[in-house]
Amino acid sequence: MRNIVAIIGFSALGAALVAAGPAAAQNDASQAANDGTEVVCRRNDAPTGTRLGRRNVCKTQAEWDAIQSANREAVERQQDASHWSAGE
């Protein structure tokens, strides 16, 4: 009987640790992602026509977000400008 109580106690403790573990790790990861200081490395492919020049580029998440935002704005400006022609 004592063994059964011990097994139930340990399994309840293990379940509590498993449930708390990912939540605690997720909070740390989301906190690092929220302030943008987490370093993210991405692989840039080599320029067309060569196999050389492939490298990893590491920047903070905030820098990657700024680059993505600037690229998105440039594409939107280009798409908006293509609707207007000089002749009209």
PyMOL Python script that loads the backbone (N, CA, C, O; Angstrom):
from pymol import cmd

cmd.read_pdbstr("""\
ATOM      1  N   MET A   1       0.825  -1.190   0.000  1.00  0.00           N
ATOM      2  CA  MET A   1       0.000   0.000   0.000  1.00  0.00           C
ATOM      3  C   MET A   1       0.870   1.255   0.000  1.00  0.00           C
ATOM      4  O   MET A   1       0.554   2.235  -0.674  1.00  0.00           O
ATOM      5  N   ARG A   2       1.959   1.220   0.753  1.00  0.00           N
ATOM      6  CA  ARG A   2       2.849   2.361   0.817  1.00  0.00           C
ATOM      7  C   ARG A   2       3.506   2.597  -0.546  1.00  0.00           C
ATOM      8  O   ARG A   2       3.751   3.743  -0.923  1.00  0.00           O
ATOM      9  N   ASN A   3       3.790   1.535  -1.275  1.00  0.00           N
ATOM     10  CA  ASN A   3       4.383   1.649  -2.608  1.00  0.00           C
ATOM     11  C   ASN A   3       3.430   2.331  -3.581  1.00  0.00           C
ATOM     12  O   ASN A   3       3.856   3.141  -4.405  1.00  0.00           O
ATOM     13  N   ILE A   4       2.169   2.014  -3.491  1.00  0.00           N
ATOM     14  CA  ILE A   4       1.176   2.620  -4.372  1.00  0.00           C
ATOM     15  C   ILE A   4       1.066   4.112  -4.096  1.00  0.00           C
ATOM     16  O   ILE A   4       0.984   4.914  -5.027  1.00  0.00           O
ATOM     17  N   VAL A   5       1.063   4.490  -2.812  1.00  0.00           N
ATOM     18  CA  VAL A   5       0.995   5.908  -2.454  1.00  0.00           C
ATOM     19  C   VAL A   5       2.243   6.630  -2.947  1.00  0.00           C
ATOM     20  O   VAL A   5       2.154   7.755  -3.440  1.00  0.00           O
ATOM     21  N   ALA A   6       3.393   6.000  -2.820  1.00  0.00           N
ATOM     22  CA  ALA A   6       4.635   6.617  -3.284  1.00  0.00           C
ATOM     23  C   ALA A   6       4.623   6.770  -4.805  1.00  0.00           C
ATOM     24  O   ALA A   6       5.041   7.807  -5.320  1.00  0.00           O
ATOM     25  N   ILE A   7       4.158   5.771  -5.519  1.00  0.00           N
ATOM     26  CA  ILE A   7       4.102   5.841  -6.979  1.00  0.00           C
ATOM     27  C   ILE A   7       3.152   6.948  -7.424  1.00  0.00           C
ATOM     28  O   ILE A   7       3.457   7.703  -8.347  1.00  0.00           O
ATOM     29  N   ILE A   8       2.005   7.039  -6.767  1.00  0.00           N
ATOM     30  CA  ILE A   8       1.045   8.098  -7.115  1.00  0.00           C
ATOM     31  C   ILE A   8       1.633   9.465  -6.807  1.00  0.00           C
ATOM     32  O   ILE A   8       1.469  10.401  -7.590  1.00  0.00           O
ATOM     33  N   GLY A   9       2.311   9.586  -5.686  1.00  0.00           N
ATOM     34  CA  GLY A   9       2.940  10.865  -5.315  1.00  0.00           C
ATOM     35  C   GLY A   9       4.003  11.281  -6.302  1.00  0.00           C
ATOM     36  O   GLY A   9       4.046  12.434  -6.730  1.00  0.00           O
ATOM     37  N   PHE A  10       4.882  10.324  -6.672  1.00  0.00           N
ATOM     38  CA  PHE A  10       5.935  10.651  -7.629  1.00  0.00           C
ATOM     39  C   PHE A  10       5.379  10.965  -9.016  1.00  0.00           C
ATOM     40  O   PHE A  10       5.887  11.856  -9.698  1.00  0.00           O
ATOM     41  N   SER A  11       4.361  10.258  -9.432  1.00  0.00           N
ATOM     42  CA  SER A  11       3.795  10.552 -10.746  1.00  0.00           C
ATOM     43  C   SER A  11       3.088  11.902 -10.741  1.00  0.00           C
ATOM     44  O   SER A  11       3.110  12.605 -11.751  1.00  0.00           O
ATOM     45  N   ALA A  12       2.464  12.279  -9.636  1.00  0.00           N
ATOM     46  CA  ALA A  12       1.836  13.603  -9.550  1.00  0.00           C
ATOM     47  C   ALA A  12       2.905  14.694  -9.560  1.00  0.00           C
ATOM     48  O   ALA A  12       2.730  15.733 -10.195  1.00  0.00           O
ATOM     49  N   LEU A  13       4.012  14.454  -8.855  1.00  0.00           N
ATOM     50  CA  LEU A  13       5.110  15.417  -8.842  1.00  0.00           C
ATOM     51  C   LEU A  13       5.723  15.541 -10.232  1.00  0.00           C
ATOM     52  O   LEU A  13       6.017  16.644 -10.694  1.00  0.00           O
ATOM     53  N   GLY A  14       5.914  14.396 -10.899  1.00  0.00           N
ATOM     54  CA  GLY A  14       6.461  14.422 -12.254  1.00  0.00           C
ATOM     55  C   GLY A  14       5.562  15.151 -13.223  1.00  0.00           C
ATOM     56  O   GLY A  14       6.041  15.903 -14.072  1.00  0.00           O
ATOM     57  N   ALA A  15       4.264  14.937 -13.108  1.00  0.00           N
ATOM     58  CA  ALA A  15       3.319  15.636 -13.984  1.00  0.00           C
ATOM     59  C   ALA A  15       3.346  17.128 -13.739  1.00  0.00           C
ATOM     60  O   ALA A  15       3.251  17.918 -14.679  1.00  0.00           O
ATOM     61  N   ALA A  16       3.477  17.521 -12.476  1.00  0.00           N
ATOM     62  CA  ALA A  16       3.539  18.946 -12.156  1.00  0.00           C
ATOM     63  C   ALA A  16       4.804  19.573 -12.720  1.00  0.00           C
ATOM     64  O   ALA A  16       4.763  20.693 -13.229  1.00  0.00           O
ATOM     65  N   LEU A  17       5.932  18.865 -12.636  1.00  0.00           N
ATOM     66  CA  LEU A  17       7.179  19.399 -13.189  1.00  0.00           C
ATOM     67  C   LEU A  17       7.140  19.481 -14.708  1.00  0.00           C
ATOM     68  O   LEU A  17       7.639  20.440 -15.296  1.00  0.00           O
ATOM     69  N   VAL A  18       6.553  18.486 -15.332  1.00  0.00           N
ATOM     70  CA  VAL A  18       6.448  18.494 -16.793  1.00  0.00           C
ATOM     71  C   VAL A  18       5.540  19.635 -17.243  1.00  0.00           C
ATOM     72  O   VAL A  18       5.833  20.307 -18.232  1.00  0.00           O
ATOM     73  N   ALA A  19       4.462  19.852 -16.538  1.00  0.00           N
ATOM     74  CA  ALA A  19       3.533  20.927 -16.902  1.00  0.00           C
ATOM     75  C   ALA A  19       4.163  22.292 -16.674  1.00  0.00           C
ATOM     76  O   ALA A  19       3.919  23.213 -17.453  1.00  0.00           O
ATOM     77  N   ALA A  20       4.959  22.447 -15.634  1.00  0.00           N
ATOM     78  CA  ALA A  20       5.565  23.739 -15.337  1.00  0.00           C
ATOM     79  C   ALA A  20       6.798  23.993 -16.178  1.00  0.00           C
ATOM     80  O   ALA A  20       7.119  25.147 -16.459  1.00  0.00           O
ATOM     81  N   GLY A  21       7.499  22.947 -16.588  1.00  0.00           N
ATOM     82  CA  GLY A  21       8.747  23.102 -17.340  1.00  0.00           C
ATOM     83  C   GLY A  21       8.581  23.834 -18.655  1.00  0.00           C
ATOM     84  O   GLY A  21       9.243  24.852 -18.854  1.00  0.00           O
ATOM     85  N   PRO A  22       7.738  23.376 -19.564  1.00  0.00           N
ATOM     86  CA  PRO A  22       7.586  24.076 -20.836  1.00  0.00           C
ATOM     87  C   PRO A  22       7.031  25.488 -20.671  1.00  0.00           C
ATOM     88  O   PRO A  22       7.393  26.389 -21.428  1.00  0.00           O
ATOM     89  N   ALA A  23       6.166  25.684 -19.699  1.00  0.00           N
ATOM     90  CA  ALA A  23       5.609  27.024 -19.494  1.00  0.00           C
ATOM     91  C   ALA A  23       6.700  27.983 -19.063  1.00  0.00           C
ATOM     92  O   ALA A  23       6.755  29.120 -19.532  1.00  0.00           O
ATOM     93  N   ALA A  24       7.578  27.527 -18.163  1.00  0.00           N
ATOM     94  CA  ALA A  24       8.662  28.394 -17.714  1.00  0.00           C
ATOM     95  C   ALA A  24       9.628  28.667 -18.856  1.00  0.00           C
ATOM     96  O   ALA A  24      10.077  29.799 -19.032  1.00  0.00           O
ATOM     97  N   ALA A  25       9.950  27.647 -19.628  1.00  0.00           N
ATOM     98  CA  ALA A  25      10.846  27.840 -20.768  1.00  0.00           C
ATOM     99  C   ALA A  25      10.200  28.719 -21.825  1.00  0.00           C
ATOM    100  O   ALA A  25      10.881  29.533 -22.449  1.00  0.00           O
ATOM    101  N   GLN A  26       8.910  28.571 -22.035  1.00  0.00           N
ATOM    102  CA  GLN A  26       8.207  29.375 -23.023  1.00  0.00           C
ATOM    103  C   GLN A  26       8.178  30.839 -22.587  1.00  0.00           C
ATOM    104  O   GLN A  26       8.305  31.732 -23.424  1.00  0.00           O
ATOM    105  N   ASN A  27       8.012  31.097 -21.292  1.00  0.00           N
ATOM    106  CA  ASN A  27       8.012  32.473 -20.801  1.00  0.00           C
ATOM    107  C   ASN A  27       9.364  33.115 -21.023  1.00  0.00           C
ATOM    108  O   ASN A  27       9.433  34.279 -21.415  1.00  0.00           O
ATOM    109  N   ASP A  28      10.450  32.381 -20.780  1.00  0.00           N
ATOM    110  CA  ASP A  28      11.781  32.922 -21.010  1.00  0.00           C
ATOM    111  C   ASP A  28      11.998  33.218 -22.484  1.00  0.00           C
ATOM    112  O   ASP A  28      12.541  34.264 -22.839  1.00  0.00           O
ATOM    113  N   ALA A  29      11.574  32.298 -23.345  1.00  0.00           N
ATOM    114  CA  ALA A  29      11.749  32.491 -24.785  1.00  0.00           C
ATOM    115  C   ALA A  29      10.901  33.646 -25.296  1.00  0.00           C
ATOM    116  O   ALA A  29      11.365  34.436 -26.119  1.00  0.00           O
ATOM    117  N   SER A  30       9.681  33.754 -24.825  1.00  0.00           N
ATOM    118  CA  SER A  30       8.828  34.847 -25.294  1.00  0.00           C
ATOM    119  C   SER A  30       9.322  36.179 -24.764  1.00  0.00           C
ATOM    120  O   SER A  30       9.176  37.201 -25.433  1.00  0.00           O
ATOM    121  N   GLN A  31       9.905  36.187 -23.571  1.00  0.00           N
ATOM    122  CA  GLN A  31      10.442  37.434 -23.030  1.00  0.00           C
ATOM    123  C   GLN A  31      11.644  37.880 -23.858  1.00  0.00           C
ATOM    124  O   GLN A  31      11.781  39.066 -24.158  1.00  0.00           O
ATOM    125  N   ALA A  32      12.518  36.938 -24.231  1.00  0.00           N
ATOM    126  CA  ALA A  32      13.662  37.281 -25.067  1.00  0.00           C
ATOM    127  C   ALA A  32      13.193  37.742 -26.445  1.00  0.00           C
ATOM    128  O   ALA A  32      13.768  38.668 -27.018  1.00  0.00           O
ATOM    129  N   ALA A  33      12.152  37.102 -26.980  1.00  0.00           N
ATOM    130  CA  ALA A  33      11.641  37.485 -28.296  1.00  0.00           C
ATOM    131  C   ALA A  33      10.936  38.838 -28.232  1.00  0.00           C
ATOM    132  O   ALA A  33      10.964  39.595 -29.202  1.00  0.00           O
ATOM    133  N   ASN A  34      10.315  39.142 -27.119  1.00  0.00           N
ATOM    134  CA  ASN A  34       9.595  40.405 -27.001  1.00  0.00           C
ATOM    135  C   ASN A  34      10.525  41.598 -26.992  1.00  0.00           C
ATOM    136  O   ASN A  34      10.180  42.638 -27.553  1.00  0.00           O
ATOM    137  N   ASP A  35      11.702  41.489 -26.371  1.00  0.00           N
ATOM    138  CA  ASP A  35      12.589  42.635 -26.342  1.00  0.00           C
ATOM    139  C   ASP A  35      13.519  42.687 -27.549  1.00  0.00           C
ATOM    140  O   ASP A  35      14.263  43.655 -27.705  1.00  0.00           O
ATOM    141  N   GLY A  36      13.493  41.673 -28.401  1.00  0.00           N
ATOM    142  CA  GLY A  36      14.229  41.700 -29.655  1.00  0.00           C
ATOM    143  C   GLY A  36      15.723  41.506 -29.515  1.00  0.00           C
ATOM    144  O   GLY A  36      16.456  41.788 -30.462  1.00  0.00           O
ATOM    145  N   THR A  37      16.206  41.036 -28.378  1.00  0.00           N
ATOM    146  CA  THR A  37      17.643  40.874 -28.189  1.00  0.00           C
ATOM    147  C   THR A  37      18.124  39.471 -28.506  1.00  0.00           C
ATOM    148  O   THR A  37      19.326  39.212 -28.452  1.00  0.00           O
ATOM    149  N   GLU A  38      17.231  38.571 -28.831  1.00  0.00           N
ATOM    150  CA  GLU A  38      17.621  37.210 -29.168  1.00  0.00           C
ATOM    151  C   GLU A  38      18.308  37.220 -30.531  1.00  0.00           C
ATOM    152  O   GLU A  38      17.782  37.783 -31.492  1.00  0.00           O
ATOM    153  N   VAL A  39      19.483  36.597 -30.612  1.00  0.00           N
ATOM    154  CA  VAL A  39      20.237  36.556 -31.859  1.00  0.00           C
ATOM    155  C   VAL A  39      19.734  35.385 -32.694  1.00  0.00           C
ATOM    156  O   VAL A  39      19.639  34.255 -32.216  1.00  0.00           O
ATOM    157  N   VAL A  40      19.411  35.680 -33.960  1.00  0.00           N
ATOM    158  CA  VAL A  40      18.910  34.672 -34.891  1.00  0.00           C
ATOM    159  C   VAL A  40      19.858  34.640 -36.079  1.00  0.00           C
ATOM    160  O   VAL A  40      20.152  35.673 -36.681  1.00  0.00           O
ATOM    161  N   CYS A  41      20.334  33.439 -36.413  1.00  0.00           N
ATOM    162  CA  CYS A  41      21.234  33.279 -37.561  1.00  0.00           C
ATOM    163  C   CYS A  41      20.460  32.659 -38.719  1.00  0.00           C
ATOM    164  O   CYS A  41      19.703  31.705 -38.541  1.00  0.00           O
ATOM    165  N   ARG A  42      20.666  33.222 -39.909  1.00  0.00           N
ATOM    166  CA  ARG A  42      20.022  32.713 -41.114  1.00  0.00           C
ATOM    167  C   ARG A  42      21.086  32.490 -42.168  1.00  0.00           C
ATOM    168  O   ARG A  42      22.098  33.190 -42.198  1.00  0.00           O
ATOM    169  N   ARG A  43      20.859  31.516 -43.032  1.00  0.00           N
ATOM    170  CA  ARG A  43      21.828  31.196 -44.068  1.00  0.00           C
ATOM    171  C   ARG A  43      21.463  31.934 -45.351  1.00  0.00           C
ATOM    172  O   ARG A  43      20.349  31.812 -45.860  1.00  0.00           O
ATOM    173  N   ASN A  44      22.417  32.696 -45.859  1.00  0.00           N
ATOM    174  CA  ASN A  44      22.244  33.365 -47.142  1.00  0.00           C
ATOM    175  C   ASN A  44      22.816  32.473 -48.215  1.00  0.00           C
ATOM    176  O   ASN A  44      23.939  31.986 -48.088  1.00  0.00           O
ATOM    177  N   ASP A  45      22.059  32.254 -49.269  1.00  0.00           N
ATOM    178  CA  ASP A  45      22.532  31.437 -50.372  1.00  0.00           C
ATOM    179  C   ASP A  45      23.582  32.192 -51.171  1.00  0.00           C
ATOM    180  O   ASP A  45      23.677  33.417 -51.111  1.00  0.00           O
ATOM    181  N   ALA A  46      24.352  31.441 -51.906  1.00  0.00           N
ATOM    182  CA  ALA A  46      25.383  32.030 -52.758  1.00  0.00           C
ATOM    183  C   ALA A  46      24.716  32.772 -53.907  1.00  0.00           C
ATOM    184  O   ALA A  46      23.605  32.427 -54.311  1.00  0.00           O
ATOM    185  N   PRO A  47      25.386  33.784 -54.429  1.00  0.00           N
ATOM    186  CA  PRO A  47      24.835  34.479 -55.594  1.00  0.00           C
ATOM    187  C   PRO A  47      24.682  33.522 -56.768  1.00  0.00           C
ATOM    188  O   PRO A  47      25.378  32.509 -56.842  1.00  0.00           O
ATOM    189  N   THR A  48      23.790  33.835 -57.669  1.00  0.00           N
ATOM    190  CA  THR A  48      23.534  32.981 -58.825  1.00  0.00           C
ATOM    191  C   THR A  48      24.800  32.839 -59.659  1.00  0.00           C
ATOM    192  O   THR A  48      25.484  33.822 -59.944  1.00  0.00           O
ATOM    193  N   GLY A  49      25.099  31.620 -60.041  1.00  0.00           N
ATOM    194  CA  GLY A  49      26.250  31.360 -60.884  1.00  0.00           C
ATOM    195  C   GLY A  49      27.477  30.915 -60.128  1.00  0.00           C
ATOM    196  O   GLY A  49      28.506  30.644 -60.747  1.00  0.00           O
ATOM    197  N   THR A  50      27.411  30.828 -58.820  1.00  0.00           N
ATOM    198  CA  THR A  50      28.564  30.387 -58.050  1.00  0.00           C
ATOM    199  C   THR A  50      28.112  29.532 -56.873  1.00  0.00           C
ATOM    200  O   THR A  50      26.997  29.672 -56.369  1.00  0.00           O
ATOM    201  N   ARG A  51      28.989  28.662 -56.458  1.00  0.00           N
ATOM    202  CA  ARG A  51      28.695  27.875 -55.265  1.00  0.00           C
ATOM    203  C   ARG A  51      29.409  28.455 -54.053  1.00  0.00           C
ATOM    204  O   ARG A  51      29.195  28.012 -52.925  1.00  0.00           O
ATOM    205  N   LEU A  52      30.244  29.429 -54.290  1.00  0.00           N
ATOM    206  CA  LEU A  52      30.993  30.059 -53.211  1.00  0.00           C
ATOM    207  C   LEU A  52      30.212  31.259 -52.677  1.00  0.00           C
ATOM    208  O   LEU A  52      29.384  31.833 -53.385  1.00  0.00           O
ATOM    209  N   GLY A  53      30.470  31.621 -51.471  1.00  0.00           N
ATOM    210  CA  GLY A  53      29.844  32.813 -50.918  1.00  0.00           C
ATOM    211  C   GLY A  53      28.654  32.542 -50.034  1.00  0.00           C
ATOM    212  O   GLY A  53      28.028  33.474 -49.529  1.00  0.00           O
ATOM    213  N   ARG A  54      28.332  31.275 -49.838  1.00  0.00           N
ATOM    214  CA  ARG A  54      27.218  30.938 -48.949  1.00  0.00           C
ATOM    215  C   ARG A  54      27.684  31.152 -47.505  1.00  0.00           C
ATOM    216  O   ARG A  54      28.736  30.648 -47.113  1.00  0.00           O
ATOM    217  N   ARG A  55      26.902  31.900 -46.712  1.00  0.00           N
ATOM    218  CA  ARG A  55      27.323  32.161 -45.341  1.00  0.00           C
ATOM    219  C   ARG A  55      26.132  32.398 -44.435  1.00  0.00           C
ATOM    220  O   ARG A  55      25.014  32.633 -44.892  1.00  0.00           O
ATOM    221  N   ASN A  56      26.396  32.332 -43.155  1.00  0.00           N
ATOM    222  CA  ASN A  56      25.378  32.616 -42.154  1.00  0.00           C
ATOM    223  C   ASN A  56      25.457  34.083 -41.771  1.00  0.00           C
ATOM    224  O   ASN A  56      26.544  34.646 -41.647  1.00  0.00           O
ATOM    225  N   VAL A  57      24.305  34.691 -41.585  1.00  0.00           N
ATOM    226  CA  VAL A  57      24.228  36.065 -41.133  1.00  0.00           C
ATOM    227  C   VAL A  57      23.451  36.068 -39.827  1.00  0.00           C
ATOM    228  O   VAL A  57      22.323  35.578 -39.764  1.00  0.00           O
ATOM    229  N   CYS A  58      24.062  36.622 -38.784  1.00  0.00           N
ATOM    230  CA  CYS A  58      23.432  36.652 -37.465  1.00  0.00           C
ATOM    231  C   CYS A  58      23.081  38.091 -37.104  1.00  0.00           C
ATOM    232  O   CYS A  58      23.921  38.988 -37.178  1.00  0.00           O
ATOM    233  N   LYS A  59      21.842  38.291 -36.716  1.00  0.00           N
ATOM    234  CA  LYS A  59      21.338  39.599 -36.287  1.00  0.00           C
ATOM    235  C   LYS A  59      20.331  39.362 -35.177  1.00  0.00           C
ATOM    236  O   LYS A  59      19.869  38.240 -34.974  1.00  0.00           O
ATOM    237  N   THR A  60      19.995  40.424 -34.461  1.00  0.00           N
ATOM    238  CA  THR A  60      18.963  40.290 -33.437  1.00  0.00           C
ATOM    239  C   THR A  60      17.607  40.189 -34.124  1.00  0.00           C
ATOM    240  O   THR A  60      17.451  40.568 -35.285  1.00  0.00           O
ATOM    241  N   GLN A  61      16.647  39.679 -33.395  1.00  0.00           N
ATOM    242  CA  GLN A  61      15.305  39.541 -33.969  1.00  0.00           C
ATOM    243  C   GLN A  61      14.742  40.905 -34.347  1.00  0.00           C
ATOM    244  O   GLN A  61      14.018  41.017 -35.336  1.00  0.00           O
ATOM    245  N   ALA A  62      15.060  41.938 -33.582  1.00  0.00           N
ATOM    246  CA  ALA A  62      14.585  43.288 -33.899  1.00  0.00           C
ATOM    247  C   ALA A  62      15.162  43.763 -35.230  1.00  0.00           C
ATOM    248  O   ALA A  62      14.463  44.414 -36.006  1.00  0.00           O
ATOM    249  N   GLU A  63      16.431  43.445 -35.505  1.00  0.00           N
ATOM    250  CA  GLU A  63      17.038  43.835 -36.777  1.00  0.00           C
ATOM    251  C   GLU A  63      16.402  43.085 -37.940  1.00  0.00           C
ATOM    252  O   GLU A  63      16.136  43.679 -38.984  1.00  0.00           O
ATOM    253  N   TRP A  64      16.152  41.775 -37.773  1.00  0.00           N
ATOM    254  CA  TRP A  64      15.479  41.014 -38.831  1.00  0.00           C
ATOM    255  C   TRP A  64      14.087  41.564 -39.088  1.00  0.00           C
ATOM    256  O   TRP A  64      13.658  41.652 -40.238  1.00  0.00           O
ATOM    257  N   ASP A  65      13.370  41.940 -38.019  1.00  0.00           N
ATOM    258  CA  ASP A  65      12.026  42.507 -38.180  1.00  0.00           C
ATOM    259  C   ASP A  65      12.074  43.831 -38.928  1.00  0.00           C
ATOM    260  O   ASP A  65      11.215  44.103 -39.767  1.00  0.00           O
ATOM    261  N   ALA A  66      13.086  44.666 -38.627  1.00  0.00           N
ATOM    262  CA  ALA A  66      13.219  45.952 -39.312  1.00  0.00           C
ATOM    263  C   ALA A  66      13.521  45.755 -40.799  1.00  0.00           C
ATOM    264  O   ALA A  66      12.991  46.477 -41.643  1.00  0.00           O
ATOM    265  N   ILE A  67      14.366  44.786 -41.114  1.00  0.00           N
ATOM    266  CA  ILE A  67      14.686  44.497 -42.518  1.00  0.00           C
ATOM    267  C   ILE A  67      13.441  44.009 -43.252  1.00  0.00           C
ATOM    268  O   ILE A  67      13.170  44.433 -44.375  1.00  0.00           O
ATOM    269  N   GLN A  68      12.690  43.123 -42.620  1.00  0.00           N
ATOM    270  CA  GLN A  68      11.472  42.603 -43.245  1.00  0.00           C
ATOM    271  C   GLN A  68      10.460  43.719 -43.461  1.00  0.00           C
ATOM    272  O   GLN A  68       9.807  43.773 -44.504  1.00  0.00           O
ATOM    273  N   SER A  69      10.327  44.602 -42.492  1.00  0.00           N
ATOM    274  CA  SER A  69       9.390  45.716 -42.616  1.00  0.00           C
ATOM    275  C   SER A  69       9.807  46.659 -43.751  1.00  0.00           C
ATOM    276  O   SER A  69       8.966  47.100 -44.535  1.00  0.00           O
ATOM    277  N   ALA A  70      11.100  46.963 -43.836  1.00  0.00           N
ATOM    278  CA  ALA A  70      11.591  47.840 -44.903  1.00  0.00           C
ATOM    279  C   ALA A  70      11.378  47.199 -46.267  1.00  0.00           C
ATOM    280  O   ALA A  70      10.994  47.881 -47.217  1.00  0.00           O
ATOM    281  N   ASN A  71      11.624  45.898 -46.374  1.00  0.00           N
ATOM    282  CA  ASN A  71      11.394  45.205 -47.649  1.00  0.00           C
ATOM    283  C   ASN A  71       9.921  45.208 -48.029  1.00  0.00           C
ATOM    284  O   ASN A  71       9.579  45.405 -49.195  1.00  0.00           O
ATOM    285  N   ARG A  72       9.053  44.992 -47.056  1.00  0.00           N
ATOM    286  CA  ARG A  72       7.621  44.994 -47.320  1.00  0.00           C
ATOM    287  C   ARG A  72       7.163  46.373 -47.791  1.00  0.00           C
ATOM    288  O   ARG A  72       6.370  46.478 -48.727  1.00  0.00           O
ATOM    289  N   GLU A  73       7.659  47.431 -47.146  1.00  0.00           N
ATOM    290  CA  GLU A  73       7.271  48.784 -47.551  1.00  0.00           C
ATOM    291  C   GLU A  73       7.767  49.102 -48.961  1.00  0.00           C
ATOM    292  O   GLU A  73       7.060  49.753 -49.731  1.00  0.00           O
ATOM    293  N   ALA A  74       8.977  48.651 -49.309  1.00  0.00           N
ATOM    294  CA  ALA A  74       9.513  48.900 -50.642  1.00  0.00           C
ATOM    295  C   ALA A  74       8.672  48.193 -51.699  1.00  0.00           C
ATOM    296  O   ALA A  74       8.406  48.759 -52.759  1.00  0.00           O
ATOM    297  N   VAL A  75       8.255  46.972 -51.421  1.00  0.00           N
ATOM    298  CA  VAL A  75       7.419  46.231 -52.374  1.00  0.00           C
ATOM    299  C   VAL A  75       6.062  46.923 -52.527  1.00  0.00           C
ATOM    300  O   VAL A  75       5.554  47.058 -53.640  1.00  0.00           O
ATOM    301  N   GLU A  76       5.484  47.355 -51.422  1.00  0.00           N
ATOM    302  CA  GLU A  76       4.181  48.033 -51.492  1.00  0.00           C
ATOM    303  C   GLU A  76       4.284  49.345 -52.259  1.00  0.00           C
ATOM    304  O   GLU A  76       3.384  49.678 -53.029  1.00  0.00           O
ATOM    305  N   ARG A  77       5.383  50.107 -52.058  1.00  0.00           N
ATOM    306  CA  ARG A  77       5.569  51.356 -52.807  1.00  0.00           C
ATOM    307  C   ARG A  77       5.690  51.067 -54.300  1.00  0.00           C
ATOM    308  O   ARG A  77       5.123  51.781 -55.126  1.00  0.00           O
ATOM    309  N   GLN A  78       6.425  50.025 -54.635  1.00  0.00           N
ATOM    310  CA  GLN A  78       6.599  49.672 -56.046  1.00  0.00           C
ATOM    311  C   GLN A  78       5.277  49.224 -56.666  1.00  0.00           C
ATOM    312  O   GLN A  78       4.977  49.576 -57.806  1.00  0.00           O
ATOM    313  N   GLN A  79       4.497  48.458 -55.931  1.00  0.00           N
ATOM    314  CA  GLN A  79       3.212  48.009 -56.444  1.00  0.00           C
ATOM    315  C   GLN A  79       2.251  49.178 -56.606  1.00  0.00           C
ATOM    316  O   GLN A  79       1.501  49.228 -57.581  1.00  0.00           O
ATOM    317  N   ASP A  80       2.260  50.117 -55.669  1.00  0.00           N
ATOM    318  CA  ASP A  80       1.400  51.296 -55.778  1.00  0.00           C
ATOM    319  C   ASP A  80       1.831  52.163 -56.961  1.00  0.00           C
ATOM    320  O   ASP A  80       0.977  52.711 -57.658  1.00  0.00           O
ATOM    321  N   ALA A  81       3.118  52.295 -57.199  1.00  0.00           N
ATOM    322  CA  ALA A  81       3.613  53.135 -58.280  1.00  0.00           C
ATOM    323  C   ALA A  81       3.312  52.507 -59.641  1.00  0.00           C
ATOM    324  O   ALA A  81       3.195  53.225 -60.634  1.00  0.00           O
ATOM    325  N   SER A  82       3.187  51.203 -59.703  1.00  0.00           N
ATOM    326  CA  SER A  82       2.955  50.564 -60.989  1.00  0.00           C
ATOM    327  C   SER A  82       1.519  50.765 -61.483  1.00  0.00           C
ATOM    328  O   SER A  82       1.237  50.499 -62.651  1.00  0.00           O
ATOM    329  N   HIS A  83       0.631  51.217 -60.645  1.00  0.00           N
ATOM    330  CA  HIS A  83      -0.755  51.458 -61.058  1.00  0.00           C
ATOM    331  C   HIS A  83      -0.909  52.791 -61.789  1.00  0.00           C
ATOM    332  O   HIS A  83      -1.896  53.008 -62.492  1.00  0.00           O
ATOM    333  N   TRP A  84       0.049  53.662 -61.625  1.00  0.00           N
ATOM    334  CA  TRP A  84      -0.034  54.971 -62.252  1.00  0.00           C
ATOM    335  C   TRP A  84       0.969  55.041 -63.399  1.00  0.00           C
ATOM    336  O   TRP A  84       2.136  54.686 -63.238  1.00  0.00           O
ATOM    337  N   SER A  85       0.515  55.489 -64.522  1.00  0.00           N
ATOM    338  CA  SER A  85       1.442  55.659 -65.644  1.00  0.00           C
ATOM    339  C   SER A  85       1.573  57.138 -65.944  1.00  0.00           C
ATOM    340  O   SER A  85       0.712  57.939 -65.580  1.00  0.00           O
ATOM    341  N   ALA A  86       2.640  57.487 -66.601  1.00  0.00           N
ATOM    342  CA  ALA A  86       2.901  58.900 -66.896  1.00  0.00           C
ATOM    343  C   ALA A  86       1.926  59.460 -67.927  1.00  0.00           C
ATOM    344  O   ALA A  86       1.690  60.668 -67.946  1.00  0.00           O
ATOM    345  N   GLY A  87       1.360  58.630 -68.773  1.00  0.00           N
ATOM    346  CA  GLY A  87       0.480  59.091 -69.830  1.00  0.00           C
ATOM    347  C   GLY A  87      -0.931  59.396 -69.365  1.00  0.00           C
ATOM    348  O   GLY A  87      -1.691  60.023 -70.103  1.00  0.00           O
ATOM    349  N   GLU A  88      -1.298  58.984 -68.193  1.00  0.00           N
ATOM    350  CA  GLU A  88      -2.698  59.193 -67.778  1.00  0.00           C
ATOM    351  C   GLU A  88      -2.852  60.362 -66.891  1.00  0.00           C
ATOM    352  O   GLU A  88      -3.964  60.667 -66.459  1.00  0.00           O
TER     353      GLU A  88
END
""", "prot")
cmd.dss("prot")
cmd.show_as("cartoon", "prot")
cmd.util.cbc("prot")
cmd.orient("prot")
